[in-house]
Amino acid sequence: MSLVAEDSDSDVDRNRMDRPPSSYGSMHSDDQDEELDYIEDSEPPPARVRLQRPDSPETAITERTHTHQSSIHHSGGVYLTRQSITQEEFRSPAPPTREPTILDQSELQSEIRTEAEMDEEPNDREMDFQDQQNEGSAMEVQEEQAEATTVEDFDEIVEYSDEQRDPPPRPPEGAGLHFQHTHTAFTLRHVLMAMVRSLSQLHPSDMGYYKRSLSTHCRFKKNYATIKDLQDPLDVADKMIEICGQGEALYLTVRNLQSIGRDDLAVILRKTCRRVLLQHDLKIAHDRRYYSLYEGRCRPGQQRYISDVYVEPVTVIRGRRDVVNPENEVRKIPYTIEETAIRPADIFCPLPQDQKPVRTVIMTGVPACGLTVAISKFIIDWMEEKTNRDFQFIFPLPAKDLNFGKDKDRSFLEVISYFYGEAENIKFLEKEDCLCLFIIDSLEMCQHPLDFKNNKTITSAREPAKFDVLLTNLIKGTLLPHCKVWITSHVTDTYRIPSNLVDRYVELRGWTDDKKEEFFTKRTPEPELGRKVYNHMKRSKALEIICHLPLFSWMVAYIYERAFRDPEFGKHPPGITAFYSQYIVVQMNRSFEKYRGCNVDAQKWTDFDKNFTELMGKMAYRMIQEARDYFTVDDLQAVGLKYDDLKCRDGLTTEVKRESADVRTWVFKFVHVTVQEYIAAMYVYVAYRKNGKNVIEPNKMTSWLPGSNKDRSVIDLYRPAIDRALASPNGQWDMFLRFLIGLVTPGTEENLHGYQLNHYHPKAKGTEDVVKYIKKKMKDSLNPDRYKNLELCLVELEEGKEEVRR
């Protein structure tokens, strides 16, 4: 009956305080003494040295033995207690209990004299006691040194559990690495017991100061009443974890213990729960850095929450297919696929046929496919404990930031603490039970040589070395072999790492049609507007294909969401030329920001940058003439460019094949064949509008009068271009012609002002003649595909759009 009464009283008190049941109810205690007894009983019994002697009354000799931490047992002799350093840290030794003795003055003198005489006489019993005491002290010193060495080596106090548990079931698809039980250091029991040990040693007045200091925290300003009247340390710790979570509750406990002057308890608690505190600090740092996303280029106030716009791309284990999507509106290019699709969160999960775990993963893709965004989403999902719970810590290391201190030797732990101040002296990182992930983003930005052959071998994270040595040993697995490594890079730089050191190559392929629709409807707070944008985009097959690139989809969504504010918008099919013009500018600007910096001067287009796009267009035009979609370094040199010029402006092309280390054997492609066709059309148009040169008819004479080129009618350029496209049986020039005609539109040509054309370049003349010539050709008997392409050419013109609308 008493138990029932106690339970009911506890429920009444809990309801009175408006508090939900304890999150760790099995450990609930009604008073502090019971909790202390529970803690003491849970510890192993201390080792003791027993001295046999006959029973004797307490004398001055027994008083002396009290000073050696001995206790009197009338039936068992003297027991010398030996405590470990960990127990001494958690609990201050209790003072010896002495019974008061009342003696007369004569008796006191007699006892003192007797003691002096006994000190002068040899005593075998005391000598034996002293020898055994010295042995016990020596053992105690050795254990203290061993435990102190352990604490110094790994900077944490770990309580291991011998509980045997069955392995967890295989996680579902998309859950990532979740093949292990939660580490002991991260369990609720461990955190709660550590907090209770520290709070149990506080004086009641200190406990009051401790709780009042919590009231200044934002989470307890409204919840302070629920914790103010709690006296049991277990209740206080339990309520803090319930309100804040384990990591923040520990952080507040350590901080408040320091504020009330109990630094000794704060140090012990910090060491006992070091991993939980480090994970909490890392999650806060990652939240500030990765939770928001800049679409396109970084602009203040333009960031979006990544969960509001992220759509999972197609992720495959690399097969034999090129990374470039060969799909085209006009030409159907057959290809075979030999690859395995996986979820982005499962890149470290072994396949059923894999014989060993996956340690090192390289992820590639064409520029603007979303590599950096995939990393951000991976980290955010880990922070929110949605995926990859086996990772205790994740350390992103952007390759651009790894170029610091090339000539200075540092240990790997110092490198980690350089990037993350919270991770200072984390020596436990070398333990095999500390599974963490290192992410090296944008390997193409790394300026270290990565000399895997000649760099020395490093096995300790505390051994100083050049950073190139540390990085190569981390990738090889000689340094921290139990940790995982994830590298993202453009295809060209993946060859810097020997293939035998990589367990898995993964590629991002962009979005499928379903994912495109999800993106357009997800990124806007008005789903109906998103569906309008998506349906309007689908009216152009070329736009629908190129929108598999996330960056291109963002551009389409950004422009059309604002365009649909006009009720008249959307009545005619969309044009595509303006999007490609902006895509070229955005990708070039992103390359400048990536390789030069973010200051204003670094973002300016130099004369060589403008010349670079023209020369790339010249090469692309030759590729169309030769009916090929790839180029080599020899093709670059033929137009006056070098490989280094292409490498630092890598937003438009990607490497697709490499047979040897000779750069002349490397094969490149534009990120999509339509990008190649657009940049070729831009080169032809700019050459005509800027220099008066007709690339399509190079042998035709042009006017030599100054300024006459700008006033020249564009019909002289478009007439031979239309004739050439109609004469092509396989549609080789169809997309080129559509882009070329679209560039003459005033709104589209403005995108070239300041880059390829002057800011105040005069408007083109003769566009009416172009429309008339296209309509004239449409009346002739044409191939249905060529006729449809001419219709789309009219769509690219403002006049053509009005014609289609009427």
Residue pairs with C-beta under 8 A, 6 or more apart in sequence:
6 30
10 28
10 30
14 20
14 21
17 226
17 229
17 230
18 226
19 226
19 239
20 242
22 28
22 235
22 238
23 188
23 238
23 241
23 242
24 188
24 189
24 192
24 238
27 38
27 189
27 192
27 193
27 234
28 234
28 235
28 238
29 35
29 38
29 232
29 234
30 232
31 232
32 200
32 231
32 232
32 233
35 196
35 200
35 232
35 233
35 234
36 200
39 193
39 196
39 197
39 200
43 87
46 81
46 82
46 83
46 84
46 87
47 82
48 79
48 80
48 81
48 82
49 79
49 80
49 82
49 132
49 133
49 135
49 136
50 76
50 77
50 78
50 79
51 77
51 78
51 80
51 125
51 128
51 129
51 132
52 77
53 77
53 78
53 125
55 74
55 75
56 62
58 72
58 99
58 101
59 111
59 115
60 111
60 112
60 114
60 115
61 115
61 118
62 72
63 98
65 72
65 78
66 96
66 98
67 96
68 80
68 133
69 80
69 81
69 93
69 96
70 78
70 79
70 80
70 81
71 78
71 79
71 81
71 96
72 78
73 79
78 129
80 132
80 133
80 136
82 136
82 139
82 140
83 93
84 143
84 144
84 147
85 143
85 144
85 147
85 148
86 147
86 157
89 157
89 268
90 197
90 268
91 201
92 201
103 111
151 157
151 271
153 427
154 427
154 428
154 430
154 431
155 271
155 274
155 425
155 426
155 427
155 428
156 185
156 271
156 272
156 274
156 275
156 428
157 268
157 271
157 272
157 274
158 184
158 185
158 428
159 184
159 190
159 272
160 184
161 184
165 181
167 179
167 180
167 181
168 178
168 179
168 180
168 181
170 179
171 177
171 178
171 179
171 349
173 343
173 346
174 343
174 345
174 346
174 387
175 345
175 346
175 387
175 388
176 345
176 346
176 348
176 349
176 381
176 382
176 387
176 388
176 389
176 390
177 348
177 349
177 388
177 389
177 390
177 391
178 387
178 388
178 389
178 390
179 390
180 390
180 435
182 389
183 275
183 392
183 433
184 190
185 273
185 274
185 275
185 276
186 246
186 275
186 276
186 279
186 392
188 241
188 246
190 272
190 273
191 241
191 246
191 249
191 250
191 273
191 276
192 234
192 237
192 238
192 241
194 250
194 269
194 272
194 273
195 233
195 237
195 240
195 241
195 249
195 250
195 253
195 269
196 233
196 234
196 237
197 268
197 269
198 253
198 257
198 262
198 265
198 266
198 268
198 269
199 207
199 210
199 233
199 236
199 237
199 253
200 233
201 262
201 265
202 210
202 233
202 260
202 262
202 265
204 231
206 260
206 262
207 231
207 233
207 236
209 260
210 256
210 257
210 260
211 224
211 227
211 228
211 230
211 236
213 256
213 259
213 260
214 220
214 224
214 227
214 240
214 252
214 256
215 221
215 224
217 252
219 243
219 244
219 248
220 227
220 243
223 243
226 239
226 243
227 236
227 239
227 240
230 236
230 239
237 249
237 253
240 249
240 252
240 253
241 249
243 249
244 252
246 276
246 280
247 276
247 277
247 279
247 280
247 283
248 280
250 269
250 273
250 276
250 277
250 280
251 277
251 280
251 281
253 269
254 266
254 269
254 270
254 277
255 266
257 263
257 265
257 266
257 269
258 266
270 277
274 426
274 428
275 392
275 428
275 434
278 393
278 422
278 423
278 426
279 392
279 393
281 420
281 422
282 393
282 394
282 395
282 420
282 422
282 423
283 383
285 420
285 422
286 379
286 380
286 383
286 394
286 396
287 383
290 306
290 375
290 376
290 379
290 380
290 396
291 305
291 306
291 380
292 303
292 304
292 305
292 306
293 303
293 304
293 305
293 306
293 309
293 310
293 373
293 376
294 302
294 303
294 304
295 302
295 304
295 309
295 554
295 558
296 551
296 554
296 555
296 558
296 586
297 586
297 589
297 590
297 593
298 593
298 598
304 523
306 373
306 376
306 377
306 380
307 380
308 522
308 523
309 519
309 522
309 523
310 373
310 377
311 511
311 515
311 518
311 519
311 522
311 550
312 343
312 344
312 515
313 344
313 369
313 370
313 374
313 508
313 509
313 510
313 511
313 515
313 550
314 341
314 508
314 509
314 510
314 511
314 512
314 515
315 341
315 342
315 343
315 344
315 347
315 374
315 506
315 507
315 508
315 509
316 339
316 340
316 341
316 342
316 506
316 507
316 509
317 339
317 340
317 341
317 342
317 504
317 505
317 506
317 507
318 339
318 364
318 505
318 506
318 507
319 337
319 338
319 339
319 340
320 336
320 338
320 339
321 335
321 336
321 337
321 338
321 339
322 335
322 656
322 657
322 669
323 364
323 365
323 366
323 491
323 507
323 509
323 654
323 656
324 366
324 654
324 656
324 669
324 670
324 671
324 672
324 673
325 509
325 510
325 545
325 548
325 672
326 333
326 335
326 629
326 673
327 333
327 545
328 545
328 673
328 674
328 735
329 541
329 542
329 545
329 674
329 735
330 731
330 734
330 735
330 785
330 789
331 673
331 730
331 731
331 732
339 507
340 351
342 349
342 506
344 374
344 377
344 378
345 378
345 381
345 387
345 388
347 358
347 361
347 363
347 486
347 504
347 506
348 358
348 361
348 388
348 437
348 484
348 486
349 358
350 356
350 357
350 358
356 503
357 503
358 484
358 503
358 504
359 477
359 481
359 483
359 484
359 485
359 503
360 475
360 477
360 484
360 485
360 487
360 501
360 502
360 503
360 504
361 484
361 485
361 486
361 487
361 502
361 503
361 504
361 505
361 506
362 487
362 488
362 489
362 494
362 497
362 502
362 504
362 505
362 506
363 371
363 374
363 486
363 487
363 488
363 489
363 506
363 507
363 508
364 371
364 488
364 489
364 490
364 491
364 494
364 505
364 506
364 507
364 508
365 371
365 507
365 508
365 509
365 510
366 549
366 654
366 671
366 672
367 490
367 587
367 650
367 651
367 652
367 653
367 654
367 671
368 549
368 550
368 551
368 552
368 587
368 651
368 671
369 508
369 509
369 510
369 549
369 550
370 508
370 510
370 550
370 551
371 441
371 442
371 488
371 508
372 441
372 442
372 488
373 550
374 488
374 508
375 396
375 439
375 441
375 486
375 488
378 387
378 388
378 439
379 394
379 396
379 439
381 387
381 388
382 388
382 389
382 391
382 394
388 437
390 435
391 435
391 436
391 437
391 484
392 434
392 435
392 436
393 423
393 434
393 436
393 437
394 436
394 437
394 439
395 416
395 419
395 420
395 423
395 436
395 437
395 438
395 439
396 439
396 441
397 419
397 438
397 439
397 440
397 441
398 440
398 441
398 442
398 445
399 440
399 441
399 442
399 443
399 444
399 445
399 446
400 442
400 445
400 446
400 594
401 419
402 440
402 446
402 448
402 467
402 471
403 445
403 446
403 447
403 448
404 418
404 467
405 467
406 447
406 448
406 466
406 467
406 468
407 466
409 464
409 465
409 466
410 418
410 464
410 465
410 467
410 470
411 460
411 461
411 462
411 463
411 464
411 465
411 470
412 458
412 461
412 462
412 470
412 474
412 479
412 480
413 425
413 426
413 427
413 429
413 461
413 462
414 464
415 467
415 470
416 423
416 426
416 429
417 423
417 424
417 425
417 426
427 461
427 462
428 434
429 436
429 461
429 480
429 483
430 460
430 461
430 462
430 480
432 482
434 482
434 483
435 482
435 483
435 484
436 483
436 484
437 483
437 484
437 485
437 486
438 474
438 483
438 484
438 485
438 486
439 486
439 487
439 488
440 446
440 471
440 485
440 486
440 487
440 488
441 488
442 488
442 489
442 594
443 487
443 488
443 489
443 490
443 493
443 494
443 496
443 497
444 489
444 490
444 492
444 493
444 647
444 650
445 594
445 595
446 471
446 493
448 467
448 468
448 471
449 468
450 468
450 471
450 472
450 496
450 497
451 468
451 472
452 472
452 475
452 476
452 497
452 498
452 501
455 468
455 469
455 472
455 473
456 465
456 469
457 473
457 478
458 465
458 469
458 470
458 473
458 478
458 479
459 473
459 478
459 479
460 479
461 479
461 480
470 479
473 479
474 480
474 483
474 485
475 485
475 487
475 497
475 501
476 501
477 501
487 494
487 497
490 650
490 654
490 655
491 654
491 655
491 656
492 647
492 650
492 654
492 655
492 666
494 505
495 658
509 548
510 548
510 549
510 550
511 519
511 547
511 548
511 550
511 553
512 548
513 544
516 534
516 537
516 544
516 547
516 548
516 553
517 531
517 534
519 550
519 553
519 557
520 530
520 531
520 533
520 534
520 537
520 553
520 557
521 527
521 530
521 531
521 534
522 530
523 530
523 557
524 530
524 533
524 557
524 561
529 561
529 564
530 557
530 561
532 560
532 564
532 570
533 556
533 557
533 560
533 561
533 564
536 560
536 564
536 570
536 574
537 543
537 544
537 547
537 556
537 560
537 574
538 544
539 573
539 574
540 573
540 574
540 575
540 576
542 576
542 674
542 735
542 738
543 556
543 574
543 576
543 579
545 674
546 552
546 576
546 579
546 672
546 674
547 553
547 556
549 671
549 672
551 583
551 586
551 587
552 579
552 583
555 579
555 582
555 583
555 586
556 579
559 579
560 574
563 569
563 570
564 570
571 805
572 795
572 801
572 802
572 804
572 805
573 792
573 795
573 801
573 804
574 795
575 742
575 745
575 748
575 795
575 796
575 801
576 738
576 739
576 742
576 796
577 678
577 738
577 739
577 742
577 743
577 745
577 748
577 796
578 742
578 745
578 747
578 748
578 751
580 674
580 675
580 678
580 739
581 678
581 682
581 743
581 748
581 751
581 752
582 751
583 675
584 613
584 652
584 675
584 678
584 679
584 682
585 751
585 755
587 651
587 652
588 605
588 609
588 613
588 649
588 651
588 652
589 603
590 651
591 648
591 649
591 650
591 651
592 602
592 603
592 609
593 602
593 603
595 648
596 602
596 603
605 754
605 755
609 649
610 755
610 756
612 641
612 645
612 649
613 679
613 682
613 683
613 755
613 756
614 683
614 686
614 687
614 756
615 639
615 640
615 641
616 639
616 641
616 652
616 679
616 683
617 679
617 680
617 681
617 682
617 683
617 684
617 686
618 639
618 683
619 631
619 635
619 636
619 638
619 639
619 641
620 670
620 676
620 677
620 679
620 680
620 683
621 680
621 683
621 684
621 695
622 635
622 638
622 639
623 629
623 630
623 631
623 635
623 676
623 680
624 676
624 677
624 680
624 732
624 733
624 736
627 732
629 669
629 670
629 673
629 676
630 656
630 667
630 668
630 669
631 667
631 668
631 669
632 664
632 665
632 666
632 667
632 668
633 643
633 663
633 664
633 666
634 664
636 642
636 643
636 645
636 646
643 663
646 653
646 668
652 670
652 671
652 675
652 679
653 668
653 669
653 670
653 671
654 668
654 669
654 670
654 671
655 666
655 667
655 668
656 667
656 668
656 669
657 666
657 667
658 665
658 666
658 667
659 665
669 676
670 676
670 679
674 735
677 735
677 736
677 739
678 735
678 739
680 736
681 736
681 737
681 739
681 740
681 743
682 739
682 743
682 752
682 756
683 695
684 695
684 696
684 717
684 721
684 740
685 717
685 740
685 743
685 744
686 752
686 756
686 757
687 693
687 694
687 695
688 694
688 695
688 709
688 712
688 714
688 717
689 709
689 710
689 714
689 757
689 761
689 764
690 709
690 756
690 757
690 761
691 709
692 702
692 703
692 708
692 709
692 712
693 702
694 700
694 702
694 716
694 717
694 720
696 717
696 720
696 721
696 724
697 720
702 709
703 709
703 712
710 761
710 762
711 762
711 765
712 765
713 765
713 766
713 769
714 744
714 764
714 765
714 766
714 767
714 770
715 766
715 769
715 770
715 773
716 766
717 740
718 740
718 741
718 744
718 770
718 773
719 773
721 733
721 736
721 737
721 740
722 737
722 773
722 774
722 777
722 790
724 733
724 737
725 733
725 734
725 736
725 737
725 786
725 789
726 777
726 782
726 786
728 734
729 783
731 785
731 786
731 789
734 785
734 786
734 789
737 789
737 793
738 789
738 792
738 793
738 796
739 796
741 770
741 774
741 793
741 796
741 797
742 748
742 793
742 796
742 797
743 749
743 752
744 764
744 767
744 770
744 797
745 796
745 797
745 798
746 763
746 764
746 798
747 798
748 796
749 757
749 761
749 763
749 764
753 759
753 760
753 761
767 797
767 799
768 799
770 797
771 794
771 797
771 799
771 800
771 803
774 790
774 793
774 794
774 800
775 794
777 790
778 787
778 790
778 791
782 790
791 804
793 800
794 800
794 801
794 803
794 804
795 801
795 804
